Amino acid sequence: MASVHIRNVQKHFGATHVLRGVDIDIADGQFAVLVGPSGCGKSTLLRMIAGLEEITSGTIEIGSKVVNATPPKERDIAMVFQNYALYPHMTVRENLAFSLQLAKRPGTEISGRVGDAAGILGLSGLLDRFPRQLSGGQRQRVAMGRAIVRKPQVFLFDEPLSNLDANLRAAMRKELKELHQRLKTTSVYVTHDQIEAMTMADQIVVMRDGVVEQRGEPLELYDRPTNVFVAGFIGSPAMNLLPGTLRRTGDAAKVELADGVAVAAPPAVGGTDGERVTVGVRPEHLVLKTGIGGLSARIAVVEPTGADTLVYCTFNAPSGAVDLTALFRERREFRAGQTITLLPDHERIHVFDAQSGKSLRP
């Protein structure tokens, strides 16, 4: 196993600046997830770690070795692709053994490694089948098995679950996490699905337009986003972002929202009196009120899931209609067209500068 250090990495495709000075440290044995919208540069960065794309400038270290000029086969990494990349004319056993045969490993070693990987992944009864005879989840296990048999220093995953249906994705997330806990191999995982990021990562790296917006432990990003982009990207359903005005009286501060509603600002919040701000509030941190004293919101759609009830609303702010999502852990009888009153839990709100998008929390 090995750590991965990415230092001021830049990437140009002609005149297009894809990566703009990326710095990331991934500790030995850590499961790091690169997440962000399509086109943010996360897959390009993964391919640069693998050696499949050249680095324009900066350095990538695997272990203590700079690998900028090292060919992919000499980097001691194993990559799992989105489309499985299995050889259709080979059995599962042959697919698992192929890289070891190319490396001219002894037959007994190959048999042992293939047997170990098949046992770990529940493939022992499928070794004589061809890929066409397997389900999507079984094919993905074979793809992971091909990586495991090599015993690399680093695993690289390029959106490996995106071709699976929802139930199978959830099951495979669990299997991948259990696999990492067992093997403890340094892993870099690319996805655009922030649920995968939250549930699997030791460290999440949120990227946008070739820049790292924030990195840290999943709950750190969820509880303390550094800007509006991270706040809106991490969490499902997404955080509500409401326009407001910061008001200060001595050491106290509050935020004025629409309809004359004001909520206390978090302690030690920055900003100046009268500053335009964006207030972030998670759907589960909206409280249902009776009577006046909250945001009057009209329900557009109700989504009961059994355990939770999601309510999509709109309310009128000075800048126009604003969408609002509320999540209730208990069952509620709501209907489309109904007007309800919601108030943010002042202890759970986030305050961002409206112009820069940066958090005003210390």
C-alpha positions in Angstrom: 0.0 0.0 0.0 1.0 3.6 -0.5 0.0 7.2 0.0 -0.9 9.4 -3.0 0.2 13.1 -3.1 -1.0 15.4 -5.8 0.9 18.7 -6.0 -0.2 21.8 -8.0 -1.3 19.6 -10.9 -2.3 21.4 -14.1 -3.8 19.9 -17.3 -4.4 21.6 -20.6 -6.1 20.0 -23.6 -5.0 22.6 -26.2 -6.5 25.9 -25.1 -8.8 24.2 -22.6 -7.6 24.5 -19.0 -9.0 21.3 -17.4 -7.2 21.1 -14.1 -6.1 24.3 -12.3 -3.6 23.6 -9.6 -5.0 20.6 -7.8 -3.5 19.7 -4.4 -4.7 16.5 -2.7 -3.1 14.2 0.0 -4.5 10.7 0.3 -3.1 8.8 3.2 -1.9 5.2 3.1 -5.0 2.9 3.3 -7.5 5.7 2.8 -10.6 5.6 0.6 -10.8 8.9 -1.1 -13.7 9.9 -3.4 -13.4 12.6 -6.1 -16.9 14.0 -6.6 -18.3 16.8 -8.7 -20.5 17.6 -11.7 -19.7 16.3 -15.2 -16.8 18.1 -16.7 -15.2 19.1 -13.4 -12.0 17.2 -14.1 -12.3 14.3 -11.7 -12.0 11.5 -14.3 -9.1 13.3 -16.0 -7.3 13.5 -12.6 -7.9 9.8 -12.0 -6.4 9.0 -15.5 -3.4 11.1 -14.7 -2.8 9.1 -11.5 -3.0 5.9 -13.6 -0.7 7.3 -16.2 -3.2 7.3 -19.0 -3.1 11.1 -19.4 0.1 13.2 -19.3 0.5 15.9 -16.7 1.0 19.4 -18.1 2.7 20.6 -14.8 2.9 19.7 -11.2 3.7 16.3 -9.6 1.9 13.1 -8.6 3.6 10.8 -6.0 2.6 7.2 -5.3 4.4 6.2 -2.1 7.5 8.3 -2.0 8.1 8.2 -5.8 7.2 10.9 -8.3 5.5 9.0 -11.2 5.0 11.8 -13.8 7.2 9.9 -16.3 6.5 6.4 -15.1 4.5 4.1 -17.5 1.2 2.9 -16.2 2.3 -0.7 -15.9 5.1 0.3 -13.6 3.0 2.4 -11.2 1.7 -0.6 -9.3 -1.9 0.5 -9.6 -5.1 -1.4 -10.6 -8.0 0.4 -12.2 -11.7 -0.7 -12.3 -13.6 0.9 -15.2 -17.3 1.9 -15.6 -17.9 -0.6 -18.4 -16.2 -3.6 -16.7 -13.7 -4.1 -19.5 -13.8 -7.9 -19.4 -12.6 -10.1 -22.2 -15.8 -11.7 -23.6 -14.1 -14.8 -25.0 -12.5 -15.6 -21.6 -14.1 -17.3 -18.6 -14.1 -15.6 -15.2 -11.1 -17.7 -14.2 -9.2 -16.6 -17.3 -10.2 -12.9 -16.9 -8.9 -13.0 -13.3 -5.7 -14.7 -14.2 -4.8 -12.8 -17.4 -2.7 -10.0 -15.9 -0.7 -12.4 -13.8 -0.1 -14.6 -16.8 1.2 -11.5 -18.7 3.5 -10.9 -15.7 4.7 -14.5 -16.0 3.8 -15.4 -12.4 4.1 -19.1 -11.5 1.1 -21.2 -12.0 0.6 -22.1 -8.4 0.7 -18.4 -7.4 -1.8 -17.5 -10.1 -4.2 -20.3 -8.9 -3.8 -19.1 -5.3 -4.5 -15.5 -6.1 -7.4 -16.2 -8.3 -8.9 -18.5 -5.7 -8.4 -15.9 -2.9 -10.0 -13.1 -5.0 -12.9 -15.4 -6.0 -13.5 -16.3 -2.4 -13.5 -12.7 -1.3 -16.0 -11.6 -4.0 -18.3 -14.6 -3.9 -17.2 -15.8 -7.4 -16.0 -19.3 -6.6 -19.0 -20.9 -8.2 -18.8 -18.7 -11.4 -15.2 -19.3 -12.4 -16.1 -21.3 -15.5 -18.7 -18.9 -16.8 -18.3 -16.3 -19.5 -19.1 -12.6 -19.0 -22.3 -12.9 -21.1 -23.6 -15.5 -18.6 -23.2 -13.1 -15.6 -25.4 -10.3 -14.2 -24.2 -6.7 -14.1 -23.3 -7.0 -10.4 -21.4 -10.3 -11.1 -19.5 -8.7 -13.9 -18.5 -5.8 -11.7 -17.2 -8.2 -9.1 -15.1 -9.9 -11.8 -13.7 -6.5 -12.8 -12.8 -5.8 -9.1 -11.3 -9.3 -8.9 -9.0 -8.5 -11.7 -7.7 -5.6 -9.7 -7.5 -7.5 -6.5 -5.3 -10.4 -7.8 -2.6 -7.9 -8.7 -2.2 -6.8 -5.1 -1.5 -3.2 -6.1 -0.4 -0.3 -4.0 -3.5 1.7 -5.1 -6.9 0.9 -6.5 -8.5 3.4 -8.9 -12.2 3.3 -9.5 -13.8 5.2 -12.4 -17.6 5.4 -11.7 -17.8 1.6 -11.4 -21.4 1.5 -10.3 -23.0 3.9 -12.8 -24.3 1.1 -15.1 -26.2 -0.7 -12.3 -29.8 -0.3 -11.2 -30.6 1.5 -7.9 -30.9 -1.6 -5.7 -27.8 -3.2 -7.1 -25.8 0.0 -6.7 -26.8 0.1 -3.0 -25.7 -3.5 -2.5 -22.4 -3.0 -4.4 -21.6 0.2 -2.3 -21.8 -2.0 0.8 -19.6 -4.7 -0.8 -17.0 -2.2 -1.9 -16.9 -0.7 1.6 -16.5 -4.1 3.2 -13.8 -5.0 0.6 -11.8 -1.9 1.5 -12.2 -2.5 5.2 -10.8 -6.0 4.6 -7.9 -5.2 2.2 -7.1 -1.7 3.5 -5.6 -0.7 0.1 -5.4 3.0 -0.7 -8.3 3.7 -3.1 -9.3 6.7 -5.3 -12.9 6.5 -6.4 -14.5 8.8 -9.0 -18.3 9.5 -9.0 -20.8 12.2 -9.7 -23.1 10.6 -7.1 -22.7 12.3 -3.8 -24.6 9.5 -2.0 -21.8 7.2 -3.0 -19.3 9.8 -1.8 -21.0 10.2 1.6 -21.5 6.5 2.3 -18.1 5.2 1.2 -15.4 7.8 1.6 -12.9 8.4 4.4 -12.1 11.7 2.5 -14.3 13.5 0.0 -12.7 15.8 -2.6 -15.3 18.1 -4.1 -14.3 19.5 -7.5 -15.7 22.1 -9.8 -14.2 23.5 -13.1 -10.8 21.9 -12.4 -10.5 23.3 -8.9 -10.8 21.6 -5.5 -13.6 23.4 -3.7 -13.3 21.5 -0.4 -11.9 18.2 0.9 -12.4 16.5 4.2 -14.4 13.8 6.0 -18.0 13.3 4.8 -19.7 14.7 7.8 -17.3 17.6 8.0 -18.4 18.7 4.5 -22.0 18.1 5.3 -21.9 20.1 8.5 -19.4 22.8 7.6 -19.4 23.5 3.8 -17.0 26.3 3.0 -19.1 27.8 0.2 -22.5 27.7 -1.5 -21.4 25.2 -4.2 -20.3 22.5 -1.7 -23.4 23.3 0.4 -25.7 22.7 -2.5 -23.8 19.7 -3.9 -23.3 17.6 -0.7 -26.5 16.2 0.7 -29.6 14.6 -0.7 -32.1 16.2 -0.9 -30.0 19.3 -1.5 -29.6 22.1 0.9 -32.1 25.0 0.5 -30.5 28.3 -0.4 -32.5 31.4 0.6 -31.8 35.1 0.0 -31.5 37.2 3.1 -30.0 40.3 4.8 -27.6 40.2 7.7 -28.5 42.5 10.6 -26.3 43.3 13.6 -27.1 44.8 17.0 -24.0 44.9 19.1 -22.6 41.4 19.4 -25.8 39.8 18.3 -26.7 39.0 14.6 -29.7 37.8 12.8 -30.7 37.2 9.2 -33.9 38.7 7.7 -35.7 36.4 5.2 -38.9 37.0 3.3 -42.3 37.8 4.9 -40.6 39.7 7.8 -39.2 36.5 9.1 -35.9 36.8 11.0 -33.7 34.0 12.5 -30.7 34.3 14.8 -27.4 33.9 13.0 -24.8 31.3 14.2 -22.5 32.5 16.9 -19.4 34.5 15.8 -20.8 34.7 12.2 -18.9 37.2 10.0 -20.2 39.9 7.7 -21.4 43.4 8.1 -24.8 45.0 9.0 -27.0 45.2 5.9 -24.9 42.7 3.9 -26.7 40.5 1.4 -26.3 36.9 2.3 -27.4 33.4 1.3 -28.9 31.3 4.0 -28.4 27.5 3.7 -30.8 25.2 5.6 -31.0 21.4 5.2 -34.5 20.1 4.4 -34.5 18.2 7.7 -33.8 21.4 9.6 -37.0 23.1 8.5 -39.6 23.2 11.3 -43.4 23.1 10.6 -45.1 25.9 12.5 -48.7 26.9 13.1 -50.0 30.4 12.6 -47.6 33.3 11.8 -43.9 33.6 12.3 -42.5 31.6 9.5 -42.2 31.3 5.7 -45.6 30.8 4.0 -44.9 28.1 1.4 -47.2 26.6 -1.2 -46.8 22.8 -1.7 -46.1 21.7 -5.2 -45.3 18.0 -4.8 -45.5 15.5 -1.9 -43.3 12.4 -1.9 -44.0 10.0 0.9 -41.3 7.3 1.1 -42.6 5.4 4.2 -39.9 6.4 6.6 -39.8 10.0 5.5 -42.1 12.6 3.8 -40.5 15.0 1.3 -42.4 18.2 0.5 -41.4 20.4 -2.4 -42.7 24.0 -2.0 -42.3 27.5 -3.3 -42.4 30.8 -1.3 -42.3 34.4 -2.5 -39.1 36.3 -1.7 -38.4 39.9 -2.7 -36.3 38.5 -5.5 -39.1 36.3 -6.8 -40.3 32.7 -6.2 -37.9 30.5 -4.3 -38.0 26.7 -4.2 -38.0 25.1 -0.8 -37.7 21.4 0.1 -38.7 20.1 3.6 -38.1 16.6 5.0 -40.2 15.3 7.8 -39.2 12.1 9.6 -42.7 11.4 10.8 -45.7 10.8 8.5 -47.7 13.9 7.6 -50.9 14.4 5.6 -50.0 17.0 3.0 -51.5 17.7 -0.4 -50.5 19.7 -3.4 -51.7 23.2 -3.4 -51.8 23.4 0.4 -50.1 26.3 2.2 -47.9 25.5 5.2 -45.6 27.6 7.4 -41.9 26.7 7.7 -39.2 28.1 9.9 -35.4 27.3 9.7 -33.9 25.9 12.9 -31.6 28.8 13.7 -29.1 26.5 15.4 -28.6 24.6 12.1 -28.5 27.3 9.4 -25.5 28.3 7.3 -24.7 31.8 6.2 -22.8 32.6 3.0 -21.8 35.9 1.5 -24.2 36.4 -1.4 -21.5 37.7 -3.8 -18.6 35.4 -3.2 -20.5 32.4 -2.0 -18.1 31.9 0.8 -19.2 30.8 4.3 -19.3 33.6 6.9 -18.7 31.1 9.7 -15.3 31.3 11.5 
